Amino acid sequence: MKISISFQLVAVFFLVLSGIVSAETPVPERAIEPESAVTTEDHVTIDGQRIRYEATAGTQPVWGEEGEAVASLFYVYYRRTDVEDVGERPLVFSFNGGPGSASVWMHVGYTGPRFLRIDDEGYPVQPYGVIENEHSILDVADIVYVDPVNTGFSRKVGEDVDRDQFFGVEADVEYLAGWIENFVSRHGRWTSPKYLKGESYGTTRVAGLARELQSRHWMFVNGVILVSPTGLGLEPPAMTPRSEILKLPYYAATAWYHEALEPELQELDLYDLLPQVEQFTIDEYLPAVARGGSLDSETREEIAERVARYSGIDTQHVINHNLTLPVSFFWKELLRERGLTVGRLDSRYRGIDRMDAGERYDHDPALTAWNHAFTPAINHYLREHLGYETDLKYNIFGPVHPWDRDNDTTGKDLRRAMGENPFMQVLVQSGYYDGATDYFSAKYVMWNMDRSGKVGDRMRFEGYRSGHMMYLRQEDLATSNEHIREFIRESMTGGESARY
C-alpha cells in the first residue's frame, strides 16, 4: 500500500541521436528531481518470521561547495517497523561496483527483501520479476541501496556541473561520504551501528569510505563487507605476471567444475583440491616465475607441467606464455575442443563463439544471462511495487568513464581505519568460479593489507562454490547471508574486546 509520495519530475528536453550510441556516451535526457520520496509498507518472511518494513524509494541531493545541489542520488531504504529503538538497530549502506554499476545486483539479488526470479543455479527464467527473499538480512539490519552518479536513476544536476567531482577513486569516496552523513542525520541514525557493503569495484568504494567517514565526518563504522573484492590499490588493475599466477587456484576450480582435470585430481572434492593448489602457487609457482629468464630449463619444465596439471591447459601453452596464462586465453582455451567458452564473472557458465579459433571469447556468457533477468525485474519492481514514477532510464551500467584511478590507496586506508577504530571488522566473500576478481587474489590482498598481522583477528574470509555474484546460487544465497548476519552480531560486541 502506498502511504506517501512527494516528488515532481520536470521534463527539460529530448534529443534524438542517429546511429549507435554506446553506454559510455552522455545522452541528454529528462532531468531528475534532486529530492523525492515515495514510501510503501510491506512484509517478508525470513527464517519463518514475518518481518514488517517500510521501503522508501527516493532521491537525495549531493551538495556543492556553495550549498547548491550538484547531483541527485537515487536510493531505496528498507526499515523494519517493529523495532522499538532504531538507535540500536544496525544500518547497512550497500553499493555495487563497475565503476558505473547500479546497486541493482545486491538489491534484488542478495540481501534485500525481494529476490530475482531465477533458477537455483542463477540462470534467468521467464516471466521476469521478483519474489520474497527468505534469506534477506532485513531481520537483523536496515539497508540503504545507493546508486552513485549516472547509475540507476542518479544523475548530475545541471549541465555545468564538473564531472571530475564524481568520476574517480578519490572523488567518488569524497562525495558519497558527505551524502551518507546527510542521510544518517536526516533519518536519525547517528547512534546506529553502521556497516558498509560493496561488491567488486564497490569494495574499493567502501574501503575508502571507511577511512573518509572516520577522518572527515567523525562517523565510525562497525564493519566493512567486501563482496568479490578488487585489488584495493594493493594490486594494479591491469594484468601482471603476479596477478596471473595468483589466478591458478581459480583456474583449478573452474577446470574441476567442467571435469577438465586428470582423473586423480577430478576425484577430489573442491575443498580438498584448492589447498594444494594454493600452496603450490605461493611456495613454488610465484618464486619460480620471479626468477624470470634466469630460471633453469629443468625447473621451468617442471613448473609448466604442474601449472598445466592444475589448470587443465596443455603444457606447451603454459610454456608459450612464459609460465603465466592470461585469463582471457584460459576462458577461450579450457573447453575449446568442446566448442565452448567459459564465463568471466562466473565460469560455471558456458558460451559459444562465432569460431573456435582465437585468443579470447566473443562475450561473457555469465553477464549476458544476468542482464536478461535483472534489467526488466528492477524496472518493474521500482516502478510498480515501490511506486517510484520517472521517465528516466534505469542505468544498469552508466556513463562514468574516463574514471580517474590515480592515487588508489583504499586498501591502506581501510587498514588505517581499522587501526584507529578497534570496533571495525572486515568480512570478505568470494566465489571460487569468479574469474574477474578471483578468490585467491582476494586472500593475497587481505594478507598484504595487514602485513603486521595485528588486525588479522578482525578479518574473516568466506568462499563459495559459485562466481562473482555468489548469491545467485540458492545454496550460497542462504549461506552468504547467514555469514553476514553472524558478522553483524559479532561486530556489535564491544567492551574489553575493543581495547588494544
N, C-alpha and C positions, 0 to 999 in steps of 0.2 A: 504494500500500500504506500503510495507516495504521500508524504506528510508535509513537505515544504519544498519550495522552488523559488530561487531568486537569481535569475540571470537574464540578460538580453544580449543577443548576438546581432551585430551590425554588419551588414554586407558593405564592403568597400569597392571592390571591382572584380572583374573576372577576365582572365586573359587566355585566349586560345592559342596554343602553340602548334605549329605544324611539325611533322616529323616525330622522331622518337626522343623522349625526354628521359634521362636517366634518373635514378633515385637520388643522385647527388646534385642534380640541377635545381637551384632555387626557383620555385614556381609561385608567383603571386597568387594568393588565394584569399578566401574570406577571413576576416580578422577574428581573433579570439578575444572575448571579454576578459580583462585582467582578473576580475573577481566574479565568481559564480559558484553556486552550490545547489544541489538537489539531494535530499535525504530520503531514504526508504527504510522500512523496517522489514526484517526477515528472520529466519531461524535456520539452523543447520544442526544435524545430529552427528556428534563426534564421540566415538567410543561409547555409543549407547546413550549419551547425554544430550538433551535438547538445549542448544545454545541460542539465545535470542540476541540479536545485534542490530545496530544501525549501520547503514552504508551511506557515506556521503561522497558523492562524485562532484568534483568542482575544480575551480582554478584559484590559485593564489599568486599574487604578483612577486616578481623579483624586483627589489627596489634599487634604483640607481643612486649615484652619489648626491644628486640634488633632490632626492626624495620622490623621484618620478618612477613610474612602472616601466621597466625596460624589457620585461618578459613576463609571460603568464604560464605557470606550470600547472598542468593537469595532474590530479591525484585522485585516488579512491581510498577513503579512510573507513576501516571497519572497527567498530567499537562495541564490545559486549555490553549489554544494557542492564544486566542483573548484578553488576559489581557495585558494592557499597562505597568503597573508597578508591576512586580512579587514580589517586596519587600513589597507590601501592601496586597498581596494575602495570605490568611490563608493556612497553611500546616499541614496535619494530618498524624501522624505515627500510623499505625494500627497493632495490634498484637492479635493473638488468645492465647489459654492457654494450658491446659494439666496438667503439662508441657509436651511438646513433640508433640503439635499440630501445624500444619502449619497454615498460615494465610488465607487458602482457604475459611473458613466459612464466615467471614465477607467480604472477597474479592468478591466472586461471589454469596453471599447470602444476603448481606446487603447494603453497601454504594458504591460499585464500579459501573462503568457504564454498566457492563454486569451482568445479573442475571440468576440464575439457572432455568432450565425448570422444574417446579414443579406445583402442583395444588394450588388452593387458600388457602388451609389449611396446605401446606407444604409436602404433600406426593409426592413421585417421579413419574414421567411419562416418557415414552419412545417414541421416541428416546431421549437419554440423550443429553444435550447441554446447551447453554446459549442464552439468548435473551437480548434486550435492557432493562436497568433498568431505568424506567422513574422517579424513586424516589431517584436516586443516589444524593449524596451531592456534586458531582463534579461541580455543578453550583456555589457553594459558597466557595469551598476549593479544593486545590490539595491534593492528597492522596498517601502515600507510604505504601504498604503492605509488611511487613518484615517477613521472615521465620528465626527463631533462629536456631542455630547449630543443625544438624541432623533432621530438619523438612524441608518439601518441597524439594528443590534442594540444601539446605545449608549443608555444611559438614566441618569437621576439615580438615586442610591441613597438611598432613604428619602423619605417624604412631606414631611418638614420641611425639606428642603434648599432654600435660597433660589435661585430661578430666575435672579435677576439676576446671579449669578456665572458664567452661561453665555451668555445670550442678548443680546449686544450687541457692537459692534465691539471695544471695549477688553477686555471680559470674555472674549470668545472667544479673542483673542490671548493673554491672560494665562494662562488655564488650559491651553491647548494647548501653550504653550511649556514649562510645567512637565511636562506629560505627555511631550513629546518628550525633554526632558533625562533623565527617568526611563527611557524606552525605550532611549536611547543607552547609559546606564550599565548597564542590565540585560543588554544584548546585546554589550557590549564594543566599541562603535563610536566612541569618542571621537576616534580618530585618522583615521577615515574621512573623505574629502572628502564634504561634505553638501550636499544640494540640496532646495529647497522648490518644489513644483509645485502650482499651483492653477488652477482653471477658474472663470470667471465671478465670483461673489462670493468664490470661493476665492482669487482674485487679491488681493482686499482682505485676506483672511486671511493669505496668505503674505508679502505686502508688510509687514504689521505684524509678523509673526513674525520676519522677518529682523532687524529692529531690536530686538525684545524679546529674542530669543535672545542677541544680542550684549551688550545693555546690562544684562540681569538674570541671564543664565545663562552668560555668557562663552563662548558657543558661536558660532563664526564659520562662516558657510556660504560655499561656493564659488559657488553660483549660485541664481537665482530664475527659475522658468519661469512666465510669465503667459499662460495659455491663455484667449483671448476675454476680455480684462480689462475691469473696471468702471472707474469714474472715479477710484478710489483717493483719494477725498476732494478731488481737484483739480477735479472736475466734480460738480455736485449730482446726486443720484439722480433727482430729478424733472425732467420735461421743461422746457427753457428755449428761448428763440429760438436761442441759440447751439448747443445740442445738436441742435436740428432742422436747423439749417444744416449742421452737420458730417455729417449723415446723407446729404447729397446724393450723394456718391460711392457709398454703399451703394444708394441709390435707382437710380442709373445702372446699377450692376452687375446688380441684380435685373431691371430693365426690359430690359436687354440679354439676360439669360438667357431671358426669356419672349418675346423678339422683339417688344417693345412700343415700340422706338425708331424714329425715322425711318431710311430706308434708308442714308443716308450714315454714320450712327453705327453702325447694326446691322452693317455690313460690316467694321467694325474688330474686331480681336481685343480681348478684355477688357483685356489688359495695355497696349494702345495707347490705349484709351478712358479708363481711370481716371486716368492722369496729367493729362490735360487738364481733367477734371472737378475733380480735387483743386486744380489751380492756380486755376481759376475760383472755387472755393469760398473759398480763403484770400485771394486777391488782389482779388476783386471782390464776391463774394456777401456775405461776412461784413462788410466795411466798409460796403457799401450798406445792409444791414439795421441796422447800428449807428447810422445816421443817423435811424432811426425816421420820425416824421411829417415831418421836415424834408427828406426825400428828394424831389427834384423828380419830377414825374409822368412825364417822358420817360425818366429813368433807371429809375424804378420799373417801367415797362412793359418796358423792355429787359431788366432783371434777371428779371422774371417769365417772359418768353419763353425766356430761357436756362435757367432752372430747369425749365420745362416741357419743353424740348427734351431735357434730360439725364435727367429723372425719368420721362418717359412719361405725365405727368399734364397735363391740359388747362390752358392758361394762365389761364383765368378762375378755376379752382380755386386756383391759386397766388396770384392777386390777392385772392381772397376770404379767404384765410388770412394776409393781410398778409405775403406772400412766404415764409413758413416753413410747410412742410407738416407737420402732425402725423403721426408714423409710423403710428399706428393707422389714420388715414384712408388712408394710402398702401397698407397691406395690403388694405384693402377696395376701394379705387378702381382700382388698377392694372389688374386683369382683370375689372372689374365687367361690362363688355359681353360677356364670355365666360361670365358666371355663376359666376365663380370668385374665391377669395381667395388670398393668398399667405401663407406661414408667417412667424412671428415669429423663431423660433430658426434656421430655415433656409428662406429664401424661395424655394428651388427647389421646395418642397412646395406643392401646390395643395389648397385645401379648398372645400367647398360649404356655404353658409349656408341657413338657413330661408327667407330672402328676400334679394334682391339690394340692396334699399334699406338705408340706414343709414350710420353713420359708422365702425363698427368690425366686425370679424368676430365670429362666434359662438364659435370655438375656434381654437387654433393647430394646424393640420394636421401640423406637424412633431413637436410634442411628443406628440400622441396616437399617432402612428405609432411613436415611440421607446418609449413606455410599453408598447405591445403586446409589444415584443421584450425589453426589459431586465428587467421585473419577474419573469416566470417563469424567465428564464435565470439571474439572480443567485441566486434562491432554490434552484433545482436545483443550481447549481454549489457554493454554500457548504455545503448540507446533504448532497448526495450525493457530490460529488467530493472536497471538503475534509473532510467528515465532521463538520461542526460541528452539534451537536444542540441545539435550543432550540425552545420553544413560542412565543417572541416573534415578533411580526410584523416583517419587514424593512421599515423605513420608507424607501421611495424618497424621499419628501418627508415630513418630520416636523414636529411641532408646536413651533415655536420663536418664534412671534410673540406679543406685540409684541417687536420687535428694536430695541434702542437704537442708533440710528445717529449720535448726537451725538458730537462730538469725533473724527470720522474724519480722521486725519492720516496715513493709511497711505502715501500717495504721498510725502509729505515724509519720513516715517520711512524708507522704502526708499532715498530719495536720501541721507539722512544715513548710513544703514548702509553704502552704497557709498563714501561719503566716508571713513568710519572703517575700511573693510576694502578695501584695494586688490586683493584676490583676487576679490572678488564681481563677478559678471557677471549680466546680465539678458537673457533671451530672451522676446520677445513673439510669440505665434502667434495669428493672426486669420483668420476666414473672410470672404470678400468678400460672401457672401449672408447674413450674420448681422445680423438686424435688432434684436436685443436689446442686444448690445454691439458696435456696428458698428466696422469695422476702422479707419476714418479718425479716429474719436474716440480709438481706442487710440493712433494715431500722435500725435494732439494732446496726449494725456496724457503720452506719452513726452517730447515736446518741452518741455512745461511742468514736468515733474518735474525737469528739468535745464536750467534757463534759461541757466546759465552755460556750458553745453557742455563742462564739464570731465570728465564721465564718459560722454559720448556714445559714445566708442570702446568702451565696455564694455556697450553696449545694442544689441541686434540685433532687427530686425523681420522676420517671415516671414508672407506672406499665401497663402491657399489658395482654390481655386475650389469652395468648399463653405460650410457655415454655422457656427453656434455650436460644434457638435461636428464640426470639420472632419475628424476622424479616422474618421468613419463612411463616408466615401467612400474606397474602396480605394486609389485613386491617391494621395490625400492622407494616408492612414494610413501608407503607406510613406515618403512624403516628410517628413512632420512628425516621425515617429520618428527618421528619419535626421538631421534637423536637431537633435533633442535629443542624439543620440549625438555629433555634431560639437561641440555646445555644451559637453557634459560634458568631452570630450577637451581642448578649447581652454581651458576654465576651470580645468583642473588644472595648467596651467603656471604657474610662479612665478618666482622669481629677480628679475632686473632689471625684468621686466615688471610686477612687483607693487610697485615703488617709485615714489613721487611725485618 
